[in-house]
C-alpha cells in the first residue's frame, strides 16, 4: 500500500486526470460502456456546468491574467483549422477535434466544413472505433491493457481513505468493488468520472466528433485513413503509472466534472488551445505541490502527447504529400513547440492558421 498523501498532493493529480480524459474520452467511454454498462446519465442539454475560467477571472483577476499570458505565449495556441501546403500537391488541412458528442463541437466551423467537404481523403486518429465489436475483441485479447499485473488490486495502490472513496463511488454506480478490483485505472475513469450531459448523449447513440467525421467520410465515399490503431492508443493509456492514474481517478471524484468539461468545451469552441495547459494546472489549488502537479502533467505529455505527435506527423506526411487531405486529431496535439503544427513546419511544410 502506498504511504498516506496529503490532501493537496492528491488534488495535484487532477490535471493528469483531465489530460487523460480530454485526450481519450471517446476511447475510455466506449470501452467502459461496453464492458460494464456502468454509470448514470445526467440531463441531456448541451450546456452542462459552469465556466471555471470565467469564474476565476472574476474572483482572482491576477491569477487569470497569469494564465492568459501563459496561453498567449504558447506557440500555435490559437485556432483549430490549419492549412498545410507543400510543392506539387493540393493543400491539405489539419483540424483539432474534441472527443465529445456535444453539438457545439460536432457542428463544424464553416471553414472546417468547407475543407472537409472538398477533401478526397479524411484522416482521423483511429478508424478502429468505427467497428466497436472488433475493437472490443482486440482489447480482450490484451489483458495487460485492462488488468493490473500479478494479482495487484486497487487497495494495494491506494491509502485507506482513497481506497474507501473509490469503493463508495463504485457502489454508488451499482458496481461491486471486488468485481473490478484489478481493473486498469483508465477504464475506471470511463466508469466513474463522467460528464452527465455527455453520458446521456452517448447512451442515446450520439457519436463523438471523431467517429462522426469517420462515418461521414465513409458515407460520402471518401478515402478514410487512421493514424493509429486502437491497440496503440490503449497501450499508451494503459502504460501510464497505475498508482498515479488511480490516484487521479480518486481526485477527480472530488471535482465537479460537469464544470470541468463545460470549461474545456468553451475553450475548444473558441479555439483557445493554448489555454488547455494552464487550465489543467488550475485544477490544482494554489496550495498544492506545484512541482508534483507539473511532473504529473509532464509525464502524461511525454507518453500521450509528444510521443504520439511524432508518430502522427510521420504517418500523415505521405497523405499530405498526396494532397487534398483533411486530418482531424485531438486539439491537444496542435499547440506547443512539439505540437503537430510545429512538427509539420519543421518537416518543411508551410502551415498557416485559417481564420
C-alpha positions in Angstrom: 0.0 0.0 0.0 1.2 3.5 -0.7 2.0 5.8 2.2 -0.5 8.4 3.1 -0.5 11.5 1.0 -1.7 15.0 1.9 -4.9 16.3 0.5 -3.1 18.9 -1.6 -0.8 16.3 -3.0 -3.7 14.2 -4.1 -5.5 17.2 -5.6 -2.4 17.9 -7.6 -3.2 14.8 -9.8 -6.4 16.5 -11.0 -4.7 17.9 -14.0 -3.4 14.5 -15.0 -7.0 13.1 -14.9 -8.3 15.9 -17.1 -5.4 15.5 -19.6 -6.2 11.8 -19.9 -9.9 12.2 -20.1 -9.9 15.1 -22.5 -7.4 13.2 -24.7 -9.2 9.9 -25.0 -12.7 10.4 -23.6 -14.2 8.6 -26.7 -11.9 5.6 -26.1 -12.5 5.5 -22.4 -16.2 5.9 -22.6 -16.7 3.3 -25.4 -14.9 0.6 -23.6 -16.2 1.3 -20.2 -19.8 1.3 -21.5 -19.2 -1.9 -23.5 -17.5 -3.7 -20.6 -19.9 -2.9 -17.7 -22.7 -0.6 -18.9 -22.0 1.3 -15.7 -22.6 4.9 -14.8 -25.6 7.2 -14.6 -26.6 9.6 -17.3 -27.4 13.2 -16.5 -29.6 15.7 -18.2 -29.1 15.8 -22.0 -28.9 19.5 -22.6 -25.8 20.8 -24.3 -24.7 23.2 -21.6 -23.8 21.2 -18.6 -21.9 23.0 -15.9 -20.3 26.4 -15.4 -17.2 28.0 -16.9 -14.5 27.8 -14.2 -12.1 30.1 -16.0 -14.7 32.9 -16.3 -15.4 32.4 -12.5 -11.7 32.7 -11.8 -11.4 35.8 -13.9 -14.0 37.4 -11.6 -12.6 36.1 -8.4 -8.9 36.3 -8.9 -8.0 38.6 -11.9 -4.3 38.4 -11.2 -4.2 34.6 -11.4 -6.4 34.7 -14.5 -4.1 37.2 -16.1 -1.1 34.9 -15.5 -2.9 32.0 -17.1 -3.9 34.2 -20.1 -0.2 35.3 -20.5 0.9 31.6 -20.4 -1.7 30.7 -23.0 -0.8 33.6 -25.3 2.8 32.6 -25.1 2.1 29.0 -26.3 3.2 28.5 -29.9 0.3 27.9 -32.2 -2.1 28.1 -29.3 -4.9 29.8 -31.2 -7.1 28.2 -33.8 -8.4 24.7 -34.7 -8.0 24.7 -38.5 -4.6 24.9 -40.3 -3.8 24.9 -44.0 -0.8 22.6 -44.8 0.9 23.2 -48.1 3.8 21.6 -50.0 5.0 22.0 -53.5 3.3 19.9 -56.2 0.2 19.0 -54.1 -3.2 20.4 -53.4 -3.4 22.0 -49.9 -4.4 19.7 -47.0 -5.9 20.8 -43.7 -5.2 19.9 -40.1 -8.2 20.2 -37.8 -8.2 19.9 -34.0 -11.1 17.9 -32.5 -12.6 17.3 -29.0 -13.6 13.7 -28.3 -17.2 14.5 -27.3 -20.7 14.5 -28.8 -21.7 18.0 -27.7 -23.4 19.6 -30.7 -21.3 22.8 -30.1 -18.4 20.5 -31.0 -19.8 18.2 -33.7 -21.1 21.2 -35.7 -18.0 22.1 -37.6 -17.0 25.7 -38.1 -17.9 26.9 -41.6 -14.3 26.9 -42.8 -13.7 23.4 -41.5 -17.0 22.1 -43.0 -15.9 23.5 -46.4 -12.5 21.9 -46.3 -13.9 18.6 -45.1 -16.4 18.5 -47.9 -13.7 19.2 -50.5 -11.2 16.7 -49.2 -10.7 13.4 -51.1 -9.0 11.8 -48.0 -10.2 12.1 -44.4 -7.7 11.1 -41.7 -8.7 10.5 -38.1 -6.7 9.3 -35.1 -8.1 5.7 -35.4 -10.6 4.1 -37.6 -10.8 1.1 -35.2 -13.7 2.6 -33.1 -16.0 2.6 -36.2 -16.3 -1.1 -35.6 -16.8 -1.4 -31.8 -17.2 -5.2 -31.7 -13.8 -5.6 -33.4 -12.2 -3.0 -31.1 -13.6 -4.8 -28.1 -12.3 -8.2 -29.3 -8.8 -6.7 -29.7 -9.0 -5.2 -26.2 -10.0 -8.5 -24.6 -7.0 -10.2 -26.3 -4.6 -8.0 -24.4 -5.4 -8.4 -20.7 -2.3 -6.5 -19.7 -4.1 -3.4 -21.1 -7.1 -3.8 -18.9 -6.0 -5.6 -15.7 -3.4 -4.8 -13.1 -0.5 -7.2 -13.1 0.4 -10.0 -10.7 -2.7 -10.0 -8.5 -2.3 -6.4 -7.5 -5.6 -4.7 -6.6 -6.6 -1.1 -6.1 -6.3 -1.4 -2.4 -2.7 -2.2 -2.8 -2.0 1.1 -4.6 -4.1 3.5 -2.5 -4.1 4.6 1.1 -7.1 3.7 3.2 -9.1 6.9 2.7 -8.7 6.9 -1.0 -9.5 3.1 -1.3 -12.7 3.8 0.7 -13.6 6.7 -1.6 -13.1 4.6 -4.7 -15.2 1.7 -3.2 -18.0 4.1 -2.3 -18.1 5.6 -5.8 -18.2 2.1 -7.4 -21.0 1.1 -5.1 -22.9 4.2 -5.9 -22.7 3.2 -9.6 -24.0 -0.3 -8.8 -20.7 -1.9 -9.3 -19.4 -4.3 -6.6 -15.9 -3.0 -5.8 -14.5 -6.6 -5.7 -15.6 -7.2 -9.3 -13.3 -4.6 -10.7 -10.6 -4.6 -8.0 -7.9 -5.3 -10.6 -9.2 -3.1 -13.4 -6.7 -0.7 -15.0 -7.4 2.9 -13.9 -8.0 4.3 -17.4 -11.1 2.1 -17.6 -12.3 3.2 -14.1 -12.2 6.8 -15.4 -14.8 6.0 -18.0 -17.0 4.3 -15.4 -16.9 6.8 -12.6 -15.8 10.2 -13.9 -18.4 11.3 -16.3 -20.0 14.5 -17.6 -23.7 14.0 -17.1 -24.8 15.5 -20.4 -22.1 13.6 -22.4 -23.1 10.3 -20.8 -26.7 10.9 -21.7 -25.8 11.7 -25.4 -23.6 8.6 -25.7 -26.3 6.4 -24.1 -28.7 7.8 -26.7 -26.4 6.8 -29.5 -24.8 10.1 -30.3 -21.3 9.9 -31.8 -18.3 11.9 -30.7 -16.8 14.2 -33.3 -14.0 12.0 -34.5 -16.4 9.0 -35.0 -18.9 11.2 -36.7 -16.3 12.5 -39.1 -15.3 9.0 -40.0 -18.8 7.9 -40.6 -19.5 11.0 -42.8 -16.4 10.3 -44.8 -17.4 6.7 -45.4 -20.9 7.7 -46.4 -19.5 10.3 -48.9 -17.2 7.7 -50.5 -14.1 9.5 -49.3 -10.9 7.6 -48.5 -10.7 7.1 -44.7 -7.4 6.6 -43.0 -6.4 6.1 -39.4 -3.1 7.4 -38.0 -3.0 4.8 -35.1 -4.6 1.5 -34.2 -6.9 1.2 -31.2 -4.3 -1.1 -29.6 -1.7 1.6 -29.9 -4.0 4.1 -28.2 -5.0 1.7 -25.4 -1.3 0.8 -24.8 -0.4 4.5 -24.4 -3.1 5.0 -21.7 -2.5 1.6 -20.0 1.2 2.3 -19.9 0.9 5.3 -17.6 1.9 4.5 -13.9 -1.0 2.7 -12.3 -0.7 4.3 -8.9 -0.6 7.8 -10.3 -3.5 7.2 -12.6 -5.5 5.6 -9.8 -4.9 8.5 -7.5 -6.0 10.8 -10.3 -9.3 8.9 -10.6 -9.9 9.4 -6.8 -9.0 13.0 -7.1 -11.4 13.5 -10.0 -14.3 12.1 -7.8 -13.9 15.3 -5.7 -14.2 17.6 -8.7 -17.4 19.0 -10.4 -16.9 17.1 -13.6 -19.7 19.0 -15.4 -17.9 22.3 -14.7 -14.6 20.9 -15.9 -16.0 19.7 -19.2 -18.1 22.8 -19.8 -14.9 24.8 -19.4 -12.9 22.6 -21.7 -15.7 22.7 -24.3 -15.8 26.5 -24.2 -12.1 26.7 -24.7 -12.3 24.3 -27.6 -15.1 26.1 -29.4 -13.1 29.4 -29.0 -10.1 27.7 -30.5 -8.1 28.6 -27.4 -5.9 25.6 -27.4 -3.1 27.4 -25.6 -5.3 27.7 -22.5 -5.6 23.9 -22.2 -2.3 23.5 -20.2 -2.9 26.5 -17.8 -6.4 25.2 -17.1 -5.2 21.7 -16.2 -2.7 23.3 -13.8 -5.5 25.5 -12.4 -7.4 22.4 -11.2 -4.8 22.0 -8.5 -5.4 24.7 -5.9 -2.6 27.2 -5.1 -1.5 25.4 -2.0 -1.0 22.1 -3.9 2.6 21.0 -4.6 3.3 22.8 -7.9 6.3 20.6 -8.7 4.2 17.4 -8.3 1.4 18.8 -10.5 3.8 19.7 -13.3 5.7 16.4 -13.0 2.4 14.5 -13.4 1.4 16.6 -16.4 4.9 16.3 -18.0 4.7 12.5 -17.6 1.4 12.4 -19.4 2.6 14.8 -22.1 5.6 12.7 -22.8 3.7 9.5 -23.1 0.4 10.6 -24.6 1.1 13.8 -26.5 4.7 14.3 -27.6 5.5 10.7 -28.4 2.3 10.2 -30.4 2.8 13.6 -32.1 6.0 12.3 -33.6 4.2 9.2 -34.9 1.3 11.1 -36.2 3.4 13.6 -38.0 5.4 10.8 -39.7 2.3 8.9 -40.7 0.3 11.9 -42.0 3.2 13.2 -44.2 2.6 10.9 -47.2 -1.1 11.8 -47.1 -0.3 15.5 -47.1 2.2 14.9 -49.9 -0.6 13.3 -52.0 -2.7 16.4 -51.4 -6.3 17.2 -50.5 -6.4 15.5 -47.1 -8.5 16.6 -44.1 -6.6 15.5 -41.0 -8.6 15.5 -37.8 -6.9 14.8 -34.5 -7.4 15.9 -30.9 -6.8 19.6 -30.4 -4.3 19.0 -27.6 -2.0 17.7 -30.3 -1.8 21.0 -32.2 -0.1 23.7 -30.0 3.3 23.9 -28.4 6.9 23.6 -29.5 6.5 19.9 -30.1 2.9 20.1 -31.3 1.8 18.9 -34.8 1.8 22.4 -36.3 5.4 23.0 -35.2 6.4 19.5 -36.3 4.9 19.9 -39.8 6.7 23.2 -40.2 10.0 21.6 -39.1 9.4 18.9 -41.7 9.3 21.6 -44.4 5.5 22.2 -44.8 4.0 25.6 -45.0 1.4 25.7 -42.2 -0.9 28.6 -41.6 -3.9 29.2 -39.5 -7.2 29.5 -41.3 -9.1 32.5 -39.7 
